[in-house]
Amino acid sequence: MSSTSVSPGLLIAPTQLNIYFGLFIYVTGVFGSIGNVIIYRSRSLRDRACSVYLLWRSVVDFVYMNSILLTRILQKGFKIPITTRYEYLCKIRQFGSSYGNQLAFMFLALATLDRIFLAHRSAGEPNQNFSSS
């Protein structure tokens, strides 16, 4: 059998990617979520149902970033055993990974449906496309 050696740079690449790329995604995601919350809480958007759905989507994304991505960066990048040391963090992470994406998608789908239904005419309106002459 031939023994193959792997370059040390290749062995450290996943750790470095988890640290630098993960931190980049985390920081931009947190700032984006906070920015969305500020915008959707504005007085002009507060009355629209669509902005309420998108506000809650941003809140869910913020919680998802802090409970899932942050623990992954700490575990895989910095080798800090958070979920093995603290059982409640493991349970929160499991719950967040199971339902975080589903909640965010649900709020986005509700906002989209709200916009679609708002754009449709009601049944009582006359059709302007086929006017009789």
N, C-alpha and C positions, 0 to 999 in steps of 0.2 A: 504494500500500500504506500502510496505517496502522501506525504503530509503537506498540506497547503497552509501557508501562513497568511494571515490577513493583516493588512497594513494598520498600524495603530491609528492613523488618521481616519480610516474607515470605521474603526470601532468606536471612536469618539464622536463621529458625525451625528448619530441620532440624538445623543445627549445635547450637543450644541444646537441642533435644530429645535429641540424641545425648548431650550432656554431662549434663544434669540427670536425665532419665528413665533413661538408660543407667546412670548412677552409682547411682541409686536401686535399679534392678533388680539391679545388680552387688552392692551392699552387702547388700541383703536376701537375695539368693541365697547369698552366701558365708556370712553368719551362719546362715542356715537349714541349709546343708549341714554346717557345723561343729556346729551343735546336734544335727542328726540323727546325726552320727557319735558324738557324746558319748552320746546316748541309746541307740543301738543297740549300743554297746560295753559297756553296763551289765551287771552280773553276772546279773541276772534275765532278760535277753533274749539273752544270749550263746549259750545252748544251742538256741535255735530257728532252724531253717533260714530261716524267713521274715525274721528280723532280719538274718541274714547277707546275704541278697539286697538288703535295703533299705539296709544299711550300704554295700555296694559301689555301689549306685545313688547314694547321697549322695557317695561319693568321685568317681564319674564326673561327677556334676553339678558338684562343686567344680572339677575339672580343666577341665570344659567352660566354666565361668564365667571361669576364669583364662586359658584359651587362646583362646577365641572372643570373648566379650563384652568383655573388657578390651582386646584389640587393636582391636576395632571402635570402642570409645569413644575410644581414643587416636588412631586413624586418622581417623575421621569427625568427632569432636567437637573434638579439639585439633589436628588436621592434622599429626600426627606420622607420617611414612612408615615404619612399623615393618616391614611385610612386604616392602616394596620395597627396604629397606636391608639386612635380614638374611634370607638365603635359608632358613636352618634354621627361623626362626620362621614363615615362610610355609608350609613343609612341615608343621610341627607343627599350624598352624592348619587347613590343608587336611585332615589326618588327623583332627583333632578334630571338625571340622564334618561329616566323612563318617561317622564311627563313634560319636561321642559320644551323639547322640540314640538311635541304634540300641542301644547298650549299656544306656543308662538304661531304655529301653522293655523290653529283654529282661529285665533284673533285676526290673522291676516286674511283668512277666508271670510270671516264675518265682515271685515272692513270692505273687502272686495264685493261681497254680496250686497252690502248696504249701498255702495256706489252704483252697482248695476241696477238695483231696484229703484234707486232715486232717479236714474237716467231714463227709465221706462215711463211711458205715458200711462195715465190711469185709463180704465176701461171706458169711462164716460166721455173722454175727449174725442172730438171728431178727427178723422184722419185727414191730414192736410195734403197728402200725396195724391189722392184721387178725388179732386174737387170736380163737381159736375158743372159744365158750362152751358 
